[in-house]
Amino acid sequence: MFNRLYLHIPFCLRKCPYCSFVSRDDGAGQDDYPELLLREIGLAAQSLHASGPVDSVYWGGGTPSLLDPSHISGILETINRFWPLAADAEITLEANPGTIDRSYLTGLRTAGINRLSLGVQSFDDRSLQILGRIHTARDSVQAIEDARHAGFDNLGIDLIHALPRQTVSEWHRELKRALAATPDHISIYGLTIEEQTPFAALYPEGSSDLTDNDLSAAMSEAADDLLVSAGFRHYEIANYALPGRESRHNSGYWRRDRYLGLGAGAHTFLNDSVFGSRFSNSSDTAQYAAEVRQGNLVRHDCQELSREDAMAEFMFLGLRMAEGICCRDFEREFGQSVHHAFGRAIERLAPAGLLVIRDDRMWLTPRGMLLSNQVLSCFIP
């Protein structure tokens, strides 16, 4: 049972050198992919049922904006036939500013997309070149203007900071450009060097070109100060939104809502066992295609969560949100208090000014959010 859907589109015009997501830029299998998704939906519907109207659908990638709007419309119609969508379902599509124009965006709105997530990454052309992006800063500004004209009133952008040799003042200028573009939602991520990417070879551990932790923290604080003062709510470690524009789909991940992943490399979380199970589709697009064509939905990397796994997830996902976690909900789900389960971690973190406990809620302080990797690891067995 699930109430959210994720569809992975593993194709790009050019793969960015920092990206470790499942994607390819040679076009192999791209033309056949919409039909494969339709087949997978039909196969999955034979055994998997939604727990009610589907509340959100998220098209991620890769570059979902390489799909034709007619294919998107057909896939959404098929989804709605098997798993009815809520009347107010949030339907998000990630788009690269270098792949869209006003006509395409109008087609997306007609197809049923009502939330757009633009992979801007930077409003500085030099930074975009470093990141290997195919678009310019002007392309991003134009994409936002075109999206508004097409009728998108729920629009988010992604930004990356802590780029090689980037300064706080340069980052501050980027944030001001972002605000001038008037998005409704801004996701901010510090650059991470992922293994087996071109960036891992360009910037080995200890490289003097990389931003150190103190400078990265200063950039995060600058973002928080500027965006909050502009009316954005810092509702999750990496996410800011104007009131009512929080991502419902991603918030579901942090609350451990069940979701079904479709497409090559997509992950799924279902409540088909006591504490839920996680698995994925093959990340090899050719293998995924072969499995679907054979009528097989093969579950890869299967994990049936133990009670301890689920308790840890409840904490390190829930504490990502500014609202934190409800202690009563924890006790209701797991039959013991959060203090009993994680007393040692709480006793270390609260006195250190990283965690707040008040009434029936627990949440991270601003400093706890800055040090979230270290803080949240305390809840992992």
Secondary structure, DSSP 8 states (H G I E B T S, - for coil): -BSEEEEEE-B-SS--TT--SS-BSS-TTTTTHHHHHHHHHHHHHTT--BSSSEEEEEEEES-GGGS-HHHHHHHHHHHHHHS-EEEEEEEEEEE-GGG--HHHHHHHHHHT--EEEEEEE-S-HHHHHHHT-SS-HHHHHHHHHHHHHTT--SEEEEEEES-TT--HHHHHHHHHHHHHT--SEEEEEE----TTSHHHHHS-TT-TTS--HHHHHHHHHHHHHHHHHTT-EEEETTEEE-TT-S-HHHHHHHTT--EEEESTT-EEEE-SSTT-EEEE--SSHHHHHHHHHTT----EEEEE--HHHHHHHHHHHHTTBTT-EEHHHHHHHHSS-HHHHHHHHHHHHTTTTSEEEETTEEEE-HHHHHTHHHHHHTT--
